[in-house]
Amino acid sequence: MAATTYTNWRKSSRSGGDDNCVQVATAPDTVGVRDSKKPHGAILEFGRPAWEDFIAGAKAGEFDI
């Protein structure tokens, strides 16, 4: 499987001004996540349905501790 090329990396507006966060980029069928401190490092890639489930869970407070 060919690697997806992501070009539209962004981070949360709530992350503050430093580089201690994750960045997210989208492609038609996938979402990529990377460490902002290592932009040329590994990318975690998720299918759209899995990412949408994660976002819904975060908004619902499923991961709050």
A tleap script that builds the chain and sets N, CA, C and O, in Angstrom:
source leaprc.protein.ff14SB
mol = sequence {
  NMET ALA ALA THR THR TYR THR ASN TRP ARG
  LYS SER SER ARG SER GLY GLY ASP ASP ASN
  CYS VAL GLN VAL ALA THR ALA PRO ASP THR
  VAL GLY VAL ARG ASP SER LYS LYS PRO HIE
  GLY ALA ILE LEU GLU PHE GLY ARG PRO ALA
  TRP GLU ASP PHE ILE ALA GLY ALA LYS ALA
  GLY GLU PHE ASP CILE
}
set mol.1.N position { 0.842 -1.183 0.000 }
set mol.1.CA position { 0.000 0.000 0.000 }
set mol.1.C position { 0.886 1.244 0.000 }
set mol.1.O position { 1.820 1.342 0.795 }
set mol.2.N position { 0.604 2.164 -0.861 }
set mol.2.CA position { 1.389 3.396 -0.960 }
set mol.2.C position { 1.107 4.300 0.239 }
set mol.2.O position { -0.015 4.348 0.743 }
set mol.3.N position { 2.122 5.005 0.680 }
set mol.3.CA position { 1.965 5.927 1.797 }
set mol.3.C position { 1.135 7.134 1.371 }
set mol.3.O position { 1.268 7.634 0.254 }
set mol.4.N position { 0.297 7.580 2.259 }
set mol.4.CA position { -0.504 8.772 2.008 }
set mol.4.C position { 0.367 10.003 2.213 }
set mol.4.O position { 1.132 10.066 3.175 }
set mol.5.N position { 0.263 10.961 1.338 }
set mol.5.CA position { 0.972 12.222 1.498 }
set mol.5.C position { 0.006 13.247 2.079 }
set mol.5.O position { -1.008 13.583 1.467 }
set mol.6.N position { 0.333 13.732 3.255 }
set mol.6.CA position { -0.485 14.745 3.912 }
set mol.6.C position { 0.197 16.092 3.758 }
set mol.6.O position { 1.406 16.202 3.961 }
set mol.7.N position { -0.547 17.097 3.409 }
set mol.7.CA position { 0.040 18.422 3.208 }
set mol.7.C position { -0.633 19.503 4.045 }
set mol.7.O position { -0.148 20.634 4.087 }
set mol.8.N position { -1.721 19.186 4.699 }
set mol.8.CA position { -2.497 20.204 5.412 }
set mol.8.C position { -2.448 20.005 6.921 }
set mol.8.O position { -3.492 19.958 7.571 }
set mol.9.N position { -1.252 19.889 7.483 }
set mol.9.CA position { -1.100 19.654 8.915 }
set mol.9.C position { -1.602 20.841 9.712 }
set mol.9.O position { -1.370 21.994 9.348 }
set mol.10.N position { -2.299 20.543 10.815 }
set mol.10.CA position { -2.778 21.617 11.702 }
set mol.10.C position { -2.798 21.096 13.133 }
set mol.10.O position { -2.790 19.888 13.370 }
set mol.11.N position { -2.824 22.019 14.073 }
set mol.11.CA position { -2.939 21.632 15.474 }
set mol.11.C position { -4.090 22.404 16.096 }
set mol.11.O position { -4.552 23.407 15.550 }
set mol.12.N position { -4.537 21.934 17.219 }
set mol.12.CA position { -5.673 22.542 17.892 }
set mol.12.C position { -5.383 23.988 18.258 }
set mol.12.O position { -4.268 24.330 18.649 }
set mol.13.N position { -6.382 24.819 18.129 }
set mol.13.CA position { -6.241 26.216 18.547 }
set mol.13.C position { -6.123 26.312 20.069 }
set mol.13.O position { -5.742 27.360 20.590 }
set mol.14.N position { -6.441 25.250 20.779 }
set mol.14.CA position { -6.347 25.224 22.240 }
set mol.14.C position { -5.011 24.691 22.731 }
set mol.14.O position { -4.811 24.549 23.937 }
set mol.15.N position { -4.103 24.396 21.829 }
set mol.15.CA position { -2.833 23.772 22.223 }
set mol.15.C position { -1.813 24.762 22.753 }
set mol.15.O position { -0.786 24.339 23.284 }
set mol.16.N position { -2.045 26.035 22.635 }
set mol.16.CA position { -1.078 27.018 23.092 }
set mol.16.C position { -0.076 27.315 21.993 }
set mol.16.O position { -0.252 26.875 20.857 }
set mol.17.N position { 0.965 28.051 22.314 }
set mol.17.CA position { 1.918 28.469 21.302 }
set mol.17.C position { 3.149 27.605 21.149 }
set mol.17.O position { 3.953 27.835 20.246 }
set mol.18.N position { 3.317 26.612 22.012 }
set mol.18.CA position { 4.536 25.806 21.922 }
set mol.18.C position { 4.364 24.642 20.956 }
set mol.18.O position { 3.313 24.483 20.335 }
set mol.19.N position { 5.404 23.838 20.840 }
set mol.19.CA position { 5.367 22.692 19.931 }
set mol.19.C position { 5.128 21.380 20.665 }
set mol.19.O position { 5.518 20.321 20.173 }
set mol.20.N position { 4.505 21.429 21.813 }
set mol.20.CA position { 4.274 20.230 22.603 }
set mol.20.C position { 2.842 19.732 22.384 }
set mol.20.O position { 2.013 19.763 23.294 }
set mol.21.N position { 2.575 19.279 21.172 }
set mol.21.CA position { 1.229 18.845 20.834 }
set mol.21.C position { 1.282 17.868 19.660 }
set mol.21.O position { 2.360 17.531 19.169 }
set mol.22.N position { 0.142 17.430 19.231 }
set mol.22.CA position { 0.057 16.605 18.036 }
set mol.22.C position { -0.535 17.435 16.912 }
set mol.22.O position { -1.237 18.419 17.149 }
set mol.23.N position { -0.249 17.034 15.708 }
set mol.23.CA position { -0.813 17.679 14.525 }
set mol.23.C position { -1.627 16.643 13.766 }
set mol.23.O position { -1.330 15.449 13.800 }
set mol.24.N position { -2.655 17.119 13.083 }
set mol.24.CA position { -3.570 16.245 12.351 }
set mol.24.C position { -3.678 16.747 10.917 }
set mol.24.O position { -3.713 17.952 10.668 }
set mol.25.N position { -3.730 15.804 9.977 }
set mol.25.CA position { -3.956 16.135 8.568 }
set mol.25.C position { -4.938 15.114 8.003 }
set mol.25.O position { -4.987 13.970 8.454 }
set mol.26.N position { -5.704 15.532 7.028 }
set mol.26.CA position { -6.708 14.637 6.453 }
set mol.26.C position { -6.415 14.342 4.991 }
set mol.26.O position { -5.798 15.132 4.277 }
set mol.27.N position { -6.877 13.183 4.583 }
set mol.27.CA position { -6.879 12.749 3.190 }
set mol.27.C position { -8.288 12.204 2.945 }
set mol.27.O position { -9.061 12.084 3.896 }
set mol.28.N position { -8.642 11.876 1.722 }
set mol.28.CA position { -10.022 11.440 1.468 }
set mol.28.C position { -10.503 10.284 2.353 }
set mol.28.O position { -11.643 10.312 2.818 }
set mol.29.N position { -9.675 9.280 2.595 }
set mol.29.CA position { -10.124 8.116 3.357 }
set mol.29.C position { -9.422 7.930 4.690 }
set mol.29.O position { -9.769 7.020 5.443 }
set mol.30.N position { -8.443 8.771 4.998 }
set mol.30.CA position { -7.642 8.585 6.204 }
set mol.30.C position { -7.383 9.899 6.918 }
set mol.30.O position { -7.604 10.983 6.378 }
set mol.31.N position { -6.906 9.768 8.155 }
set mol.31.CA position { -6.465 10.906 8.960 }
set mol.31.C position { -5.092 10.546 9.510 }
set mol.31.O position { -4.902 9.460 10.056 }
set mol.32.N position { -4.138 11.457 9.366 }
set mol.32.CA position { -2.793 11.252 9.878 }
set mol.32.C position { -2.578 12.076 11.139 }
set mol.32.O position { -3.080 13.194 11.254 }
set mol.33.N position { -1.823 11.511 12.090 }
set mol.33.CA position { -1.505 12.191 13.343 }
set mol.33.C position { -0.010 12.074 13.561 }
set mol.33.O position { 0.557 10.990 13.420 }
set mol.34.N position { 0.642 13.191 13.908 }
set mol.34.CA position { 2.089 13.170 14.158 }
set mol.34.C position { 2.437 14.066 15.338 }
set mol.34.O position { 1.639 14.906 15.755 }
set mol.35.N position { 3.619 13.876 15.860 }
set mol.35.CA position { 4.158 14.669 16.963 }
set mol.35.C position { 4.703 15.971 16.388 }
set mol.35.O position { 5.517 15.947 15.465 }
set mol.36.N position { 4.266 17.091 16.917 }
set mol.36.CA position { 4.714 18.382 16.380 }
set mol.36.C position { 6.212 18.613 16.583 }
set mol.36.O position { 6.824 19.390 15.851 }
set mol.37.N position { 6.800 17.944 17.569 }
set mol.37.CA position { 8.241 18.098 17.803 }
set mol.37.C position { 9.070 17.301 16.805 }
set mol.37.O position { 10.264 17.557 16.648 }
set mol.38.N position { 8.447 16.333 16.127 }
set mol.38.CA position { 9.140 15.485 15.156 }
set mol.38.C position { 8.332 15.427 13.859 }
set mol.38.O position { 7.809 14.370 13.506 }
set mol.39.N position { 8.224 16.540 13.154 }
set mol.39.CA position { 7.360 16.575 11.970 }
set mol.39.C position { 7.789 15.643 10.843 }
set mol.39.O position { 6.993 15.348 9.952 }
set mol.40.N position { 9.022 15.180 10.869 }
set mol.40.CA position { 9.467 14.251 9.834 }
set mol.40.C position { 9.519 12.817 10.358 }
set mol.40.O position { 10.039 11.919 9.695 }
set mol.41.N position { 8.971 12.617 11.563 }
set mol.41.CA position { 8.956 11.294 12.178 }
set mol.41.C position { 7.750 10.478 11.738 }
set mol.41.O position { 7.152 10.721 10.690 }
set mol.42.N position { 7.418 9.515 12.565 }
set mol.42.CA position { 6.333 8.579 12.258 }
set mol.42.C position { 4.974 9.277 12.231 }
set mol.42.O position { 4.738 10.256 12.938 }
set mol.43.N position { 4.104 8.746 11.403 }
set mol.43.CA position { 2.731 9.227 11.297 }
set mol.43.C position { 1.806 8.056 11.632 }
set mol.43.O position { 1.908 6.978 11.046 }
set mol.44.N position { 0.915 8.289 12.575 }
set mol.44.CA position { -0.131 7.310 12.850 }
set mol.44.C position { -1.266 7.591 11.872 }
set mol.44.O position { -1.671 8.741 11.697 }
set mol.45.N position { -1.767 6.559 11.249 }
set mol.45.CA position { -2.804 6.747 10.245 }
set mol.45.C position { -4.057 5.974 10.657 }
set mol.45.O position { -3.990 4.797 11.011 }
set mol.46.N position { -5.195 6.659 10.603 }
set mol.46.CA position { -6.474 6.086 10.999 }
set mol.46.C position { -7.458 6.194 9.844 }
set mol.46.O position { -7.442 7.169 9.094 }
set mol.47.N position { -8.309 5.194 9.706 }
set mol.47.CA position { -9.407 5.288 8.752 }
set mol.47.C position { -10.407 6.322 9.240 }
set mol.47.O position { -10.504 6.577 10.441 }
set mol.48.N position { -11.139 6.909 8.333 }
set mol.48.CA position { -12.114 7.935 8.710 }
set mol.48.C position { -13.113 7.474 9.766 }
set mol.48.O position { -13.360 8.213 10.718 }
set mol.49.N position { -13.706 6.265 9.637 }
set mol.49.CA position { -14.683 5.853 10.660 }
set mol.49.C position { -14.069 5.773 12.063 }
set mol.49.O position { -14.698 6.192 13.035 }
set mol.50.N position { -12.855 5.243 12.175 }
set mol.50.CA position { -12.201 5.159 13.482 }
set mol.50.C position { -11.930 6.546 14.042 }
set mol.50.O position { -12.130 6.782 15.234 }
set mol.51.N position { -11.479 7.461 13.203 }
set mol.51.CA position { -11.192 8.827 13.655 }
set mol.51.C position { -12.472 9.524 14.104 }
set mol.51.O position { -12.485 10.197 15.135 }
set mol.52.N position { -13.531 9.367 13.347 }
set mol.52.CA position { -14.806 10.000 13.704 }
set mol.52.C position { -15.341 9.442 15.024 }
set mol.52.O position { -15.913 10.187 15.821 }
set mol.53.N position { -15.162 8.139 15.264 }
set mol.53.CA position { -15.554 7.551 16.552 }
set mol.53.C position { -14.718 8.132 17.685 }
set mol.53.O position { -15.248 8.421 18.757 }
set mol.54.N position { -13.422 8.305 17.460 }
set mol.54.CA position { -12.545 8.892 18.476 }
set mol.54.C position { -12.980 10.320 18.811 }
set mol.54.O position { -13.093 10.674 19.984 }
set mol.55.N position { -13.219 11.127 17.803 }
set mol.55.CA position { -13.631 12.520 18.027 }
set mol.55.C position { -14.957 12.579 18.771 }
set mol.55.O position { -15.116 13.381 19.691 }
set mol.56.N position { -15.910 11.740 18.383 }
set mol.56.CA position { -17.205 11.705 19.077 }
set mol.56.C position { -17.026 11.327 20.538 }
set mol.56.O position { -17.665 11.909 21.414 }
set mol.57.N position { -16.154 10.349 20.809 }
set mol.57.CA position { -15.894 9.945 22.182 }
set mol.57.C position { -15.237 11.054 22.989 }
set mol.57.O position { -15.571 11.257 24.156 }
set mol.58.N position { -14.299 11.775 22.369 }
set mol.58.CA position { -13.640 12.885 23.066 }
set mol.58.C position { -14.649 13.983 23.399 }
set mol.58.O position { -14.641 14.528 24.503 }
set mol.59.N position { -15.508 14.302 22.448 }
set mol.59.CA position { -16.530 15.333 22.700 }
set mol.59.C position { -17.514 14.913 23.768 }
set mol.59.O position { -18.043 15.759 24.489 }
set mol.60.N position { -17.772 13.608 23.885 }
set mol.60.CA position { -18.711 13.085 24.882 }
set mol.60.C position { -18.069 12.883 26.255 }
set mol.60.O position { -18.752 12.507 27.208 }
set mol.61.N position { -16.758 13.131 26.360 }
set mol.61.CA position { -16.070 13.005 27.629 }
set mol.61.C position { -15.643 11.600 27.984 }
set mol.61.O position { -15.318 11.333 29.141 }
set mol.62.N position { -15.636 10.679 27.007 }
set mol.62.CA position { -15.281 9.292 27.285 }
set mol.62.C position { -13.842 9.124 27.785 }
set mol.62.O position { -13.538 8.130 28.444 }
set mol.63.N position { -12.965 10.066 27.486 }
set mol.63.CA position { -11.561 9.924 27.844 }
set mol.63.C position { -11.145 10.837 28.995 }
set mol.63.O position { -9.970 10.890 29.359 }
set mol.64.N position { -12.104 11.548 29.563 }
set mol.64.CA position { -11.801 12.439 30.680 }
set mol.64.C position { -11.405 11.610 31.902 }
set mol.64.O position { -12.011 10.578 32.195 }
set mol.65.N position { -10.387 12.078 32.599 }
set mol.65.CA position { -9.957 11.380 33.815 }
set mol.65.C position { -9.982 12.323 34.992 }
set mol.65.O position { -9.654 11.924 36.109 }
savepdb mol mol.pdb
quit
